[in-house]
Amino acid sequence: MSNAEVLPLLEPDGVAPCCPPLTERPLTAEEAERTAKMFKALGDPVRLRLFSSVASHEGGEACVCDISDVGVSQPTVSHHLKKLKEAGLLSSERRGTWVYYRVEPSVVAAMGRLLATVI
């Protein structure tokens, strides 16, 4: 058994993490809204594949040129990546002509914490 203290996770913009574990208390309307946006973004198969491609890419980041082979056109890939960014799941950085994407670990950890069960 660990006695390590669990610290709250912050989203990239510095606001509170998505929400407490579902077993802790009912979500507020704001928490439910924010959390639904994240899960809705992952509810699309193309977005889930893109998210998985970024998350599993070597070094924890992926160039859009390396992850765009998901069976849709490049403009559609860009649209889905934008939705993942808007939901706070990805961040990006332009380097020359390419954009590199990273999974936001604090947001993913908060989502995992939401679904964690009490044992």
C-alpha angles and dihedrals in degrees: 000000000000124000093197115136116243110228123204116258120230126210117237094265091054098252122132118285117271097270149306122281112287089242093057101065141319115289120253118238090256093049091048091050093050093044094047089054090057095046092044090055090053092044093081114084094221092050091047090052091048092047090049091048092054094043094050097041117116112267094019095271135079136200113235086237089064099048105038096095097097099119099268134092122274094252088054091049089052091050092052093046088052090053091050090051092048089053089054094244097115137032125198142203128196115226111182107307096341132079119217121206130206131188112243100237095195092056094046090048090051090051090050090049089052091058096040114118128219112247 
